[in-house]
Amino acid sequence: MTDETPREHTDVLLIGGGIASATAARTLREGGFEGRIVLVSRELDAPYHRPPGSKEHLRGEQGQDDALIVPAGWWAENDVDLRIRTSVLSLDAEGRSVKLQTKDELTFDRALVATGAMVRRLNVDGSGLEGIHYVRSLRNSDAIRRDLDGLADGSPIVLVGGSYIGSEVAASLATQGHPVTVVMQEAEPLSRTFGEDVGRWVRARLEGNGVTVRGGVDVASFAAADGSTSEGRVAEVVLADGERIPAALVVAGVGATPDVMLAKRAGLALGETGGVACDDRLRTSAEGIWAAGDVCEYASVLDAHPERLRVEHEEHAAAQGAYVARQWLGEDAPFQEVPYFFSDLADWVALEALGPAIGWDRTALEGSLEDDAFGVWFLAGDEPRGYASFNGGGDLDAARTRLAKAAAA
């Protein structure tokens, strides 16, 4: 960075336009912080909740404003400098400064890196055809809805991936009357998180509402109506065994990767899962810089967690953003939040999950899979690793208390 460019200074710099940064800003102001706050985001819109993108917003039940984390006027009213559609080109960790795509340079006292994650794209022949979508933003959902409006009634839709995005989008589109097929590598939907017994229960709910589920298959390519994989609109999903599934529209939900490009260029240490390595107070390897959200790989102090943990759930990102803000306001305690996640498959399945559920080798049910509502523990031996409540079953509060036990307490 040159000394010739005039520099602004901010007390707090929030990098990233998701819920971690927005919650940090709100927590600071609610806590009485009077210093300057700048939030820089390459997003096209002010910070908003992402889960509606595969649910209410996709179904047309909510608009953009309904998803905003804070009202549109909050930023100016609370003297927070919100700069959307602006990328941070470089971060000088030692000099505590950044260069923006606007050619502005900012110095800061403290910064939060909350750059989120990038959608993982399919790398197969035909993946660039028209009509193949991914869901990471509300604008992605808008594009799917516009595409659907141009299709004939009864046009087949294929979802690739059986995790949260694939299952949620499948349910949302099926409730709109579209014929939907889910194709996935795993045997059962959501089974990578909750196991095959629960996955079979989820499959039954999807299939009972008209969704076709094809587990244990790989996508080999996509093809247009004339067989082309290089141009035109998708018409078929070709499986590895040669089967061809008609598809007028495809939505792929095959995971995401933490966006650590800025952090890596800045020399911040990275962790084993590819996130920004942080201690138990979410501090990075550079003094004065913290991380939160999808990029944050932190040292956990809870028994139910592995030594290092990275969580890609909105509620956890919000908790981390608020936690960092409280640290800046003077709190001094390790981050001890039990990860929480919720999901809805239309009105067929409502689930709430606690803990990362990593490293478990058996489950213990509270209730029965034959019921509409049950709870399930995920255990390593007799030690809890996570818990999930389906359709309100089980005791989520008791599970949270058990999972919140601190290591060496």
C-alpha positions as a LaTeX table, in Angstrom:
\begin{tabular}{lrrr}
\hline
Residue & $x$ (\AA) & $y$ (\AA) & $z$ (\AA) \\
\hline
Met1 & 0.00 & 0.00 & 0.00 \\
Thr2 & 1.31 & 3.41 & $-0.94$ \\
Asp3 & 1.56 & 6.42 & 1.32 \\
Glu4 & 0.35 & 8.62 & $-1.55$ \\
Thr5 & $-3.30$ & 7.55 & $-1.31$ \\
Pro6 & $-5.24$ & 9.38 & 1.43 \\
Arg7 & $-6.27$ & 6.99 & 4.16 \\
Glu8 & $-9.36$ & 6.94 & 6.30 \\
His9 & $-9.30$ & 5.46 & 9.78 \\
Thr10 & $-11.97$ & 3.42 & 11.51 \\
Asp11 & $-12.05$ & 1.99 & 14.99 \\
Val12 & $-13.76$ & $-1.19$ & 13.78 \\
Leu13 & $-13.68$ & $-2.74$ & 10.31 \\
Leu14 & $-16.13$ & $-5.53$ & 9.50 \\
Ile15 & $-15.21$ & $-7.45$ & 6.35 \\
Gly16 & $-18.13$ & $-9.39$ & 4.87 \\
Gly17 & $-21.81$ & $-8.67$ & 4.41 \\
Gly18 & $-23.41$ & $-11.62$ & 6.20 \\
Ile19 & $-25.02$ & $-12.11$ & 9.56 \\
Ala20 & $-21.74$ & $-12.29$ & 11.52 \\
Ser21 & $-20.72$ & $-8.75$ & 10.55 \\
Ala22 & $-24.25$ & $-7.36$ & 10.87 \\
Thr23 & $-24.70$ & $-8.87$ & 14.32 \\
Ala24 & $-21.31$ & $-7.56$ & 15.42 \\
Ala25 & $-22.30$ & $-4.03$ & 14.36 \\
Arg26 & $-25.64$ & $-4.23$ & 16.12 \\
Thr27 & $-24.13$ & $-5.68$ & 19.30 \\
Leu28 & $-21.52$ & $-2.92$ & 19.43 \\
Arg29 & $-24.09$ & $-0.16$ & 19.12 \\
Glu30 & $-26.46$ & $-1.81$ & 21.59 \\
Gly31 & $-23.52$ & $-2.14$ & 23.98 \\
Gly32 & $-22.83$ & 1.57 & 23.89 \\
Phe33 & $-19.84$ & 1.60 & 21.54 \\
Glu34 & $-19.47$ & 5.10 & 20.12 \\
Gly35 & $-16.45$ & 4.64 & 17.84 \\
Arg36 & $-16.50$ & 4.49 & 14.06 \\
Ile37 & $-17.71$ & 1.27 & 12.43 \\
Val38 & $-17.26$ & 0.47 & 8.73 \\
Leu39 & $-18.79$ & $-2.66$ & 7.19 \\
Val40 & $-17.45$ & $-3.54$ & 3.73 \\
Ser41 & $-19.31$ & $-6.11$ & 1.64 \\
Arg42 & $-19.05$ & $-7.25$ & $-1.95$ \\
Glu43 & $-22.72$ & $-8.32$ & $-1.73$ \\
Leu44 & $-25.20$ & $-6.44$ & $-3.90$ \\
Asp45 & $-27.63$ & $-5.99$ & $-1.01$ \\
Ala46 & $-27.56$ & $-5.00$ & 2.66 \\
Pro47 & $-27.06$ & $-7.94$ & 5.06 \\
Tyr48 & $-29.97$ & $-10.38$ & 5.05 \\
His49 & $-30.88$ & $-13.83$ & 6.35 \\
Arg50 & $-29.92$ & $-16.57$ & 3.89 \\
Pro51 & $-32.15$ & $-19.54$ & 4.95 \\
Pro52 & $-35.27$ & $-18.10$ & 3.23 \\
Gly53 & $-33.45$ & $-18.50$ & $-0.09$ \\
Ser54 & $-34.30$ & $-22.20$ & $-0.18$ \\
Lys55 & $-37.63$ & $-21.84$ & 1.58 \\
Glu56 & $-40.00$ & $-18.87$ & 2.01 \\
His57 & $-38.32$ & $-16.54$ & $-0.47$ \\
Leu58 & $-38.02$ & $-19.27$ & $-3.09$ \\
Arg59 & $-41.72$ & $-20.05$ & $-2.71$ \\
Gly60 & $-42.62$ & $-16.37$ & $-3.12$ \\
Glu61 & $-43.95$ & $-16.06$ & 0.42 \\
Gln62 & $-41.42$ & $-13.41$ & 1.49 \\
Gly63 & $-39.76$ & $-10.49$ & $-0.21$ \\
Gln64 & $-36.24$ & $-9.11$ & 0.04 \\
Asp65 & $-37.10$ & $-6.69$ & 2.83 \\
Asp66 & $-38.58$ & $-9.48$ & 4.95 \\
Ala67 & $-35.15$ & $-11.13$ & 5.08 \\
Leu68 & $-33.16$ & $-8.08$ & 6.17 \\
Ile69 & $-31.21$ & $-8.61$ & 9.39 \\
Val70 & $-31.90$ & $-5.03$ & 10.47 \\
Pro71 & $-34.30$ & $-2.53$ & 8.86 \\
Ala72 & $-32.92$ & $-0.67$ & 5.85 \\
Gly73 & $-32.63$ & 2.59 & 7.77 \\
Trp74 & $-30.82$ & 1.09 & 10.76 \\
Trp75 & $-27.33$ & 1.63 & 9.35 \\
Ala76 & $-27.63$ & 5.39 & 8.95 \\
Glu77 & $-29.64$ & 5.77 & 12.15 \\
Asn78 & $-26.88$ & 4.03 & 14.11 \\
Asp79 & $-23.99$ & 5.73 & 12.31 \\
Val80 & $-22.59$ & 2.55 & 10.76 \\
Asp81 & $-20.84$ & 3.11 & 7.44 \\
Leu82 & $-22.26$ & 0.32 & 5.23 \\
Arg83 & $-20.41$ & $-0.09$ & 1.94 \\
Ile84 & $-22.04$ & $-2.75$ & $-0.20$ \\
Arg85 & $-20.89$ & $-3.76$ & $-3.70$ \\
Thr86 & $-17.34$ & $-3.13$ & $-2.54$ \\
Ser87 & $-14.60$ & $-5.76$ & $-2.36$ \\
Val88 & $-11.57$ & $-5.69$ & $-0.10$ \\
Leu89 & $-8.68$ & $-6.24$ & $-2.50$ \\
Ser90 & $-5.93$ & $-6.62$ & 0.07 \\
Leu91 & $-5.46$ & $-6.79$ & 3.82 \\
Asp92 & $-2.20$ & $-5.71$ & 5.46 \\
Ala93 & $-2.43$ & $-7.56$ & 8.76 \\
Glu94 & 0.73 & $-6.09$ & 10.25 \\
Gly95 & $-0.08$ & $-2.55$ & 9.16 \\
Arg96 & $-3.78$ & $-2.96$ & 10.01 \\
Ser97 & $-5.02$ & $-1.52$ & 6.76 \\
Val98 & $-7.05$ & $-2.57$ & 3.74 \\
Lys99 & $-7.30$ & $-1.47$ & 0.13 \\
Leu100 & $-10.75$ & $-1.44$ & $-1.44$ \\
Gln101 & $-11.76$ & $-1.85$ & $-5.07$ \\
Thr102 & $-12.82$ & 1.81 & $-4.95$ \\
Lys103 & $-9.10$ & 2.60 & $-4.45$ \\
Asp104 & $-9.88$ & 3.85 & $-0.94$ \\
Glu105 & $-7.60$ & 2.72 & 1.85 \\
Leu106 & $-8.70$ & 2.23 & 5.42 \\
Thr107 & $-6.67$ & 1.76 & 8.56 \\
Phe108 & $-8.30$ & 0.14 & 11.56 \\
Asp109 & $-7.80$ & $-0.65$ & 15.21 \\
Arg110 & $-9.70$ & $-3.96$ & 15.12 \\
Ala111 & $-11.12$ & $-6.00$ & 12.27 \\
Leu112 & $-13.44$ & $-8.94$ & 11.85 \\
Val113 & $-12.96$ & $-11.25$ & 8.86 \\
Ala114 & $-16.37$ & $-12.75$ & 8.07 \\
Thr115 & $-16.14$ & $-13.43$ & 4.35 \\
Gly116 & $-18.45$ & $-16.45$ & 4.39 \\
Ala117 & $-18.31$ & $-19.32$ & 1.94 \\
Met118 & $-18.44$ & $-19.88$ & $-1.80$ \\
Val119 & $-20.86$ & $-22.32$ & $-3.34$ \\
Arg120 & $-19.22$ & $-25.51$ & $-4.62$ \\
Arg121 & $-19.95$ & $-25.99$ & $-8.31$ \\
Leu122 & $-20.28$ & $-29.25$ & $-10.19$ \\
Asn123 & $-17.32$ & $-30.03$ & $-12.42$ \\
Val124 & $-18.87$ & $-32.31$ & $-15.02$ \\
Asp125 & $-19.60$ & $-32.03$ & $-18.73$ \\
Gly126 & $-22.61$ & $-29.82$ & $-19.38$ \\
Ser127 & $-22.40$ & $-27.98$ & $-16.07$ \\
Gly128 & $-22.42$ & $-24.66$ & $-17.96$ \\
Leu129 & $-25.73$ & $-25.23$ & $-19.73$ \\
Glu130 & $-28.62$ & $-22.84$ & $-19.23$ \\
Gly131 & $-31.11$ & $-23.81$ & $-16.56$ \\
Ile132 & $-28.59$ & $-25.09$ & $-14.00$ \\
His133 & $-28.80$ & $-23.13$ & $-10.75$ \\
Tyr134 & $-27.15$ & $-22.86$ & $-7.34$ \\
Val135 & $-28.58$ & $-21.29$ & $-4.20$ \\
Arg136 & $-26.35$ & $-19.04$ & $-2.14$ \\
Ser137 & $-28.20$ & $-15.73$ & $-2.25$ \\
Leu138 & $-31.75$ & $-14.45$ & $-2.51$ \\
Arg139 & $-30.91$ & $-13.26$ & $-6.01$ \\
Asn140 & $-30.15$ & $-16.90$ & $-6.91$ \\
Ser141 & $-33.63$ & $-17.79$ & $-5.68$ \\
Asp142 & $-35.13$ & $-14.98$ & $-7.75$ \\
Ala143 & $-33.37$ & $-16.36$ & $-10.83$ \\
Ile144 & $-34.84$ & $-19.82$ & $-10.19$ \\
Arg145 & $-38.33$ & $-18.38$ & $-9.86$ \\
Arg146 & $-37.97$ & $-16.41$ & $-13.10$ \\
Asp147 & $-36.74$ & $-19.53$ & $-14.86$ \\
Leu148 & $-39.65$ & $-21.57$ & $-13.51$ \\
Asp149 & $-42.12$ & $-18.96$ & $-14.77$ \\
Gly150 & $-40.92$ & $-19.63$ & $-18.31$ \\
Leu151 & $-41.43$ & $-23.40$ & $-18.15$ \\
Ala152 & $-44.52$ & $-25.33$ & $-19.15$ \\
Asp153 & $-46.64$ & $-26.81$ & $-16.37$ \\
Gly154 & $-45.37$ & $-30.20$ & $-15.33$ \\
Ser155 & $-41.80$ & $-29.59$ & $-16.49$ \\
Pro156 & $-39.46$ & $-31.91$ & $-14.54$ \\
Ile157 & $-37.02$ & $-30.47$ & $-12.02$ \\
Val158 & $-33.94$ & $-32.26$ & $-10.69$ \\
Leu159 & $-32.16$ & $-31.45$ & $-7.44$ \\
Val160 & $-28.54$ & $-32.61$ & $-7.16$ \\
Gly161 & $-27.51$ & $-33.27$ & $-3.58$ \\
Gly162 & $-29.34$ & $-34.72$ & $-0.59$ \\
Ser163 & $-28.20$ & $-32.42$ & 2.19 \\
Tyr164 & $-30.00$ & $-29.35$ & 3.52 \\
Ile165 & $-30.15$ & $-27.22$ & 0.36 \\
Gly166 & $-31.20$ & $-30.10$ & $-1.89$ \\
Ser167 & $-33.87$ & $-31.34$ & 0.51 \\
Glu168 & $-35.21$ & $-27.85$ & 1.32 \\
Val169 & $-35.41$ & $-26.75$ & $-2.32$ \\
Ala170 & $-37.01$ & $-30.05$ & $-3.33$ \\
Ala171 & $-39.72$ & $-29.59$ & $-0.71$ \\
Ser172 & $-40.27$ & $-25.94$ & $-1.61$ \\
Leu173 & $-40.66$ & $-26.60$ & $-5.33$ \\
Ala174 & $-42.81$ & $-29.68$ & $-4.82$ \\
Thr175 & $-45.29$ & $-27.61$ & $-2.79$ \\
Gln176 & $-45.58$ & $-25.34$ & $-5.84$ \\
Gly177 & $-46.81$ & $-28.29$ & $-7.89$ \\
His178 & $-43.58$ & $-29.09$ & $-9.74$ \\
Pro179 & $-42.51$ & $-32.71$ & $-10.34$ \\
Val180 & $-39.20$ & $-33.01$ & $-8.47$ \\
Thr181 & $-36.48$ & $-35.66$ & $-8.39$ \\
Val182 & $-33.56$ & $-35.61$ & $-5.96$ \\
Val183 & $-30.37$ & $-37.40$ & $-7.05$ \\
Met184 & $-27.55$ & $-37.80$ & $-4.53$ \\
Gln185 & $-24.42$ & $-39.77$ & $-3.73$ \\
Glu186 & $-25.56$ & $-40.65$ & $-0.21$ \\
Ala187 & $-28.09$ & $-43.42$ & 0.28 \\
Glu188 & $-30.65$ & $-41.28$ & 2.09 \\
Pro189 & $-31.40$ & $-37.54$ & 2.36 \\
Leu190 & $-29.65$ & $-35.79$ & 5.30 \\
Ser191 & $-27.95$ & $-39.08$ & 6.17 \\
Arg192 & $-24.45$ & $-37.59$ & 6.17 \\
Thr193 & $-25.47$ & $-35.56$ & 9.20 \\
Phe194 & $-28.09$ & $-37.71$ & 10.91 \\
Gly195 & $-27.41$ & $-41.27$ & 9.74 \\
Glu196 & $-29.35$ & $-43.60$ & 7.48 \\
Asp197 & $-32.14$ & $-44.48$ & 9.94 \\
Val198 & $-33.18$ & $-40.85$ & 10.23 \\
Gly199 & $-32.47$ & $-40.41$ & 6.52 \\
Arg200 & $-34.98$ & $-43.13$ & 5.65 \\
Trp201 & $-37.56$ & $-41.32$ & 7.81 \\
Val202 & $-36.87$ & $-38.07$ & 5.91 \\
Arg203 & $-37.06$ & $-39.90$ & 2.57 \\
Ala204 & $-40.51$ & $-41.24$ & 3.50 \\
Arg205 & $-41.72$ & $-37.69$ & 4.17 \\
Leu206 & $-40.36$ & $-36.44$ & 0.86 \\
Glu207 & $-41.70$ & $-39.34$ & $-1.17$ \\
Gly208 & $-45.04$ & $-39.17$ & 0.65 \\
Asn209 & $-45.41$ & $-35.67$ & $-0.75$ \\
Gly210 & $-44.53$ & $-36.51$ & $-4.32$ \\
Val211 & $-40.74$ & $-36.07$ & $-4.42$ \\
Thr212 & $-38.80$ & $-38.85$ & $-6.15$ \\
Val213 & $-35.58$ & $-39.70$ & $-4.29$ \\
Arg214 & $-32.67$ & $-41.46$ & $-6.00$ \\
Gly215 & $-29.89$ & $-42.27$ & $-3.56$ \\
Gly216 & $-26.46$ & $-43.81$ & $-4.16$ \\
Val217 & $-26.01$ & $-42.32$ & $-7.64$ \\
Asp218 & $-23.47$ & $-40.01$ & $-9.26$ \\
Val219 & $-24.07$ & $-37.35$ & $-11.88$ \\
Ala220 & $-21.84$ & $-37.92$ & $-14.91$ \\
Ser221 & $-23.01$ & $-34.99$ & $-17.06$ \\
Phe222 & $-25.84$ & $-32.73$ & $-18.17$ \\
Ala223 & $-27.11$ & $-32.65$ & $-21.73$ \\
Ala224 & $-29.26$ & $-30.35$ & $-23.86$ \\
Ala225 & $-32.16$ & $-31.67$ & $-25.94$ \\
Asp226 & $-29.85$ & $-32.25$ & $-28.90$ \\
Gly227 & $-27.31$ & $-34.06$ & $-26.72$ \\
Ser228 & $-24.92$ & $-31.12$ & $-26.54$ \\
Thr229 & $-22.96$ & $-30.56$ & $-23.34$ \\
Ser230 & $-21.48$ & $-27.24$ & $-24.49$ \\
Glu231 & $-24.44$ & $-25.05$ & $-25.39$ \\
Gly232 & $-28.19$ & $-24.77$ & $-25.07$ \\
Arg233 & $-30.52$ & $-25.47$ & $-22.19$ \\
Val234 & $-30.34$ & $-28.48$ & $-19.93$ \\
Ala235 & $-32.81$ & $-31.24$ & $-20.79$ \\
Glu236 & $-31.32$ & $-34.31$ & $-19.11$ \\
Val237 & $-29.23$ & $-35.32$ & $-16.12$ \\
Val238 & $-27.01$ & $-38.23$ & $-17.11$ \\
Leu239 & $-26.08$ & $-40.58$ & $-14.28$ \\
Ala240 & $-22.84$ & $-42.55$ & $-14.03$ \\
Asp241 & $-24.66$ & $-45.80$ & $-14.87$ \\
Gly242 & $-25.96$ & $-44.27$ & $-18.11$ \\
Glu243 & $-29.51$ & $-43.54$ & $-16.96$ \\
Arg244 & $-30.90$ & $-40.28$ & $-18.27$ \\
Ile245 & $-33.35$ & $-38.30$ & $-16.13$ \\
Pro246 & $-35.43$ & $-35.58$ & $-17.83$ \\
Ala247 & $-34.74$ & $-32.13$ & $-16.39$ \\
Ala248 & $-36.10$ & $-28.80$ & $-17.58$ \\
Leu249 & $-34.35$ & $-27.13$ & $-14.65$ \\
Val250 & $-31.62$ & $-28.25$ & $-12.25$ \\
Val251 & $-30.70$ & $-26.92$ & $-8.81$ \\
Ala252 & $-27.41$ & $-28.16$ & $-7.37$ \\
Gly253 & $-26.76$ & $-28.14$ & $-3.64$ \\
Val254 & $-23.40$ & $-29.83$ & $-3.28$ \\
Gly255 & $-21.81$ & $-27.87$ & $-0.47$ \\
Ala256 & $-19.67$ & $-24.78$ & $-0.03$ \\
Thr257 & $-16.06$ & $-23.90$ & 0.70 \\
Pro258 & $-14.88$ & $-21.17$ & 3.10 \\
Asp259 & $-13.86$ & $-17.99$ & 1.32 \\
Val260 & $-10.35$ & $-17.52$ & 2.71 \\
Met261 & $-8.77$ & $-15.89$ & $-0.34$ \\
Leu262 & $-8.32$ & $-12.53$ & 1.37 \\
Ala263 & $-7.13$ & $-14.11$ & 4.62 \\
Lys264 & $-4.66$ & $-16.32$ & 2.79 \\
Arg265 & $-3.18$ & $-13.42$ & 0.83 \\
Ala266 & $-2.84$ & $-11.52$ & 4.09 \\
Gly267 & $-0.82$ & $-14.34$ & 5.62 \\
Leu268 & $-3.37$ & $-15.38$ & 8.25 \\
Ala269 & $-2.88$ & $-18.95$ & 9.45 \\
Leu270 & $-5.37$ & $-21.46$ & 8.04 \\
Gly271 & $-6.74$ & $-24.56$ & 9.76 \\
Glu272 & $-7.12$ & $-28.19$ & 8.76 \\
Thr273 & $-10.67$ & $-27.74$ & 7.42 \\
Gly274 & $-9.60$ & $-24.81$ & 5.26 \\
Gly275 & $-10.93$ & $-22.04$ & 7.49 \\
Val276 & $-9.07$ & $-19.21$ & 9.21 \\
Ala277 & $-7.37$ & $-20.67$ & 12.29 \\
Cys278 & $-8.56$ & $-18.98$ & 15.50 \\
Asp279 & $-8.07$ & $-19.50$ & 19.22 \\
Asp280 & $-10.87$ & $-20.03$ & 21.73 \\
Arg281 & $-11.64$ & $-16.30$ & 21.61 \\
Leu282 & $-11.91$ & $-16.28$ & 17.81 \\
Arg283 & $-8.65$ & $-14.34$ & 17.44 \\
Thr284 & $-6.68$ & $-15.07$ & 14.28 \\
Ser285 & $-2.90$ & $-15.41$ & 14.05 \\
Ala286 & $-2.66$ & $-11.63$ & 13.46 \\
Glu287 & $-3.02$ & $-9.28$ & 16.39 \\
Gly288 & $-6.11$ & $-7.10$ & 16.16 \\
Ile289 & $-7.94$ & $-9.37$ & 13.72 \\
Trp290 & $-10.75$ & $-11.81$ & 14.58 \\
Ala291 & $-12.82$ & $-14.17$ & 12.40 \\
Ala292 & $-16.43$ & $-15.35$ & 12.53 \\
Gly293 & $-18.92$ & $-17.36$ & 10.52 \\
Asp294 & $-18.22$ & $-19.93$ & 7.81 \\
Val295 & $-14.50$ & $-19.02$ & 7.61 \\
Cys296 & $-13.83$ & $-19.32$ & 11.35 \\
Glu297 & $-12.06$ & $-22.51$ & 12.43 \\
Tyr298 & $-11.72$ & $-22.12$ & 16.18 \\
Ala299 & $-10.37$ & $-23.96$ & 19.20 \\
Ser300 & $-13.42$ & $-25.29$ & 21.02 \\
Val301 & $-13.52$ & $-25.67$ & 24.81 \\
Leu302 & $-16.62$ & $-27.90$ & 24.87 \\
Asp303 & $-16.43$ & $-31.63$ & 25.49 \\
Ala304 & $-18.86$ & $-32.44$ & 22.70 \\
His305 & $-16.64$ & $-30.80$ & 20.07 \\
Pro306 & $-13.42$ & $-31.80$ & 18.35 \\
Glu307 & $-10.42$ & $-29.68$ & 19.34 \\
Arg308 & $-10.95$ & $-27.45$ & 16.30 \\
Leu309 & $-14.32$ & $-26.71$ & 14.80 \\
Arg310 & $-15.79$ & $-24.84$ & 11.85 \\
Val311 & $-19.57$ & $-24.52$ & 11.57 \\
Glu312 & $-21.54$ & $-23.39$ & 8.49 \\
His313 & $-24.85$ & $-22.41$ & 10.08 \\
Glu314 & $-26.39$ & $-18.95$ & 10.26 \\
Glu315 & $-27.29$ & $-19.05$ & 13.96 \\
His316 & $-23.71$ & $-19.94$ & 14.85 \\
Ala317 & $-22.32$ & $-17.16$ & 12.67 \\
Ala318 & $-24.61$ & $-14.68$ & 14.43 \\
Ala319 & $-23.46$ & $-15.94$ & 17.82 \\
Gln320 & $-19.82$ & $-15.54$ & 16.81 \\
Gly321 & $-20.35$ & $-12.01$ & 15.50 \\
Ala322 & $-22.06$ & $-11.00$ & 18.74 \\
Tyr323 & $-19.35$ & $-12.71$ & 20.78 \\
Val324 & $-16.52$ & $-10.83$ & 19.05 \\
Ala325 & $-18.35$ & $-7.55$ & 19.61 \\
Arg326 & $-18.70$ & $-8.33$ & 23.31 \\
Gln327 & $-14.99$ & $-9.07$ & 23.47 \\
Trp328 & $-14.32$ & $-5.62$ & 22.05 \\
Leu329 & $-16.68$ & $-4.18$ & 24.67 \\
Gly330 & $-14.62$ & $-5.74$ & 27.44 \\
Glu331 & $-15.92$ & $-9.27$ & 27.98 \\
Asp332 & $-13.19$ & $-11.87$ & 28.54 \\
Ala333 & $-14.27$ & $-15.50$ & 28.29 \\
Pro334 & $-13.78$ & $-18.24$ & 25.71 \\
Phe335 & $-16.42$ & $-18.83$ & 23.06 \\
Gln336 & $-18.67$ & $-21.58$ & 24.44 \\
Glu337 & $-21.71$ & $-21.51$ & 22.18 \\
Val338 & $-23.32$ & $-24.87$ & 21.38 \\
Pro339 & $-23.94$ & $-24.82$ & 17.60 \\
Tyr340 & $-27.63$ & $-24.62$ & 16.74 \\
Phe341 & $-29.33$ & $-25.15$ & 13.40 \\
Phe342 & $-32.89$ & $-25.36$ & 12.18 \\
Ser343 & $-34.42$ & $-26.49$ & 8.91 \\
Asp344 & $-37.88$ & $-26.94$ & 7.46 \\
Leu345 & $-38.90$ & $-29.14$ & 4.57 \\
Ala346 & $-42.08$ & $-27.26$ & 3.65 \\
Asp347 & $-44.51$ & $-28.11$ & 6.46 \\
Trp348 & $-43.60$ & $-31.79$ & 6.31 \\
Val349 & $-40.49$ & $-31.81$ & 8.51 \\
Ala350 & $-39.26$ & $-29.30$ & 11.09 \\
Leu351 & $-35.90$ & $-30.03$ & 12.65 \\
Glu352 & $-33.66$ & $-28.35$ & 15.19 \\
Ala353 & $-30.13$ & $-29.60$ & 15.75 \\
Leu354 & $-27.50$ & $-28.96$ & 18.41 \\
Gly355 & $-23.77$ & $-29.60$ & 18.28 \\
Pro356 & $-21.62$ & $-30.40$ & 15.28 \\
Ala357 & $-22.51$ & $-34.13$ & 15.53 \\
Ile358 & $-18.96$ & $-35.04$ & 14.48 \\
Gly359 & $-17.30$ & $-38.34$ & 15.34 \\
Trp360 & $-20.41$ & $-40.15$ & 16.54 \\
Asp361 & $-20.73$ & $-43.92$ & 16.16 \\
Arg362 & $-24.25$ & $-44.64$ & 17.38 \\
Thr363 & $-27.62$ & $-43.00$ & 17.99 \\
Ala364 & $-30.10$ & $-43.12$ & 20.84 \\
Leu365 & $-33.73$ & $-42.24$ & 20.15 \\
Glu366 & $-36.11$ & $-40.34$ & 22.37 \\
Gly367 & $-39.40$ & $-41.60$ & 21.05 \\
Ser368 & $-39.79$ & $-43.67$ & 17.89 \\
Leu369 & $-39.14$ & $-43.23$ & 14.20 \\
Glu370 & $-42.70$ & $-44.46$ & 13.73 \\
Asp371 & $-43.92$ & $-41.25$ & 15.36 \\
Asp372 & $-44.21$ & $-37.88$ & 13.70 \\
Ala373 & $-42.06$ & $-36.33$ & 16.46 \\
Phe374 & $-38.91$ & $-37.66$ & 18.10 \\
Gly375 & $-35.47$ & $-36.70$ & 19.36 \\
Val376 & $-32.18$ & $-38.40$ & 18.62 \\
Trp377 & $-28.78$ & $-38.31$ & 20.35 \\
Phe378 & $-25.56$ & $-38.77$ & 18.38 \\
Leu379 & $-23.03$ & $-40.49$ & 20.63 \\
Ala380 & $-19.40$ & $-41.56$ & 20.58 \\
Gly381 & $-19.61$ & $-44.47$ & 22.98 \\
Asp382 & $-21.58$ & $-42.87$ & 25.79 \\
Glu383 & $-20.36$ & $-39.34$ & 25.14 \\
Pro384 & $-22.77$ & $-36.93$ & 23.41 \\
Arg385 & $-21.69$ & $-35.33$ & 20.14 \\
Gly386 & $-24.97$ & $-33.82$ & 19.02 \\
Tyr387 & $-28.73$ & $-33.88$ & 19.27 \\
Ala388 & $-31.65$ & $-33.29$ & 16.94 \\
Ser389 & $-35.34$ & $-32.73$ & 17.47 \\
Phe390 & $-37.73$ & $-33.62$ & 14.67 \\
Asn391 & $-41.17$ & $-32.02$ & 14.58 \\
Gly392 & $-40.80$ & $-30.84$ & 18.19 \\
Gly393 & $-39.95$ & $-34.22$ & 19.68 \\
Gly394 & $-37.47$ & $-34.77$ & 22.52 \\
Asp395 & $-36.14$ & $-32.15$ & 24.93 \\
Leu396 & $-33.97$ & $-29.57$ & 23.16 \\
Asp397 & $-33.29$ & $-27.50$ & 26.29 \\
Ala398 & $-32.06$ & $-30.49$ & 28.28 \\
Ala399 & $-29.86$ & $-31.51$ & 25.36 \\
Arg400 & $-28.33$ & $-28.03$ & 25.12 \\
Thr401 & $-27.44$ & $-28.13$ & 28.82 \\
Arg402 & $-25.75$ & $-31.50$ & 28.44 \\
Leu403 & $-23.81$ & $-30.48$ & 25.36 \\
Ala404 & $-22.68$ & $-27.21$ & 26.93 \\
Lys405 & $-20.43$ & $-28.94$ & 29.47 \\
Ala406 & $-17.00$ & $-27.33$ & 29.22 \\
Ala407 & $-13.89$ & $-29.44$ & 28.77 \\
Ala408 & $-12.01$ & $-30.07$ & 32.03 \\
Ala409 & $-14.83$ & $-28.39$ & 33.99 \\
\hline
\end{tabular}
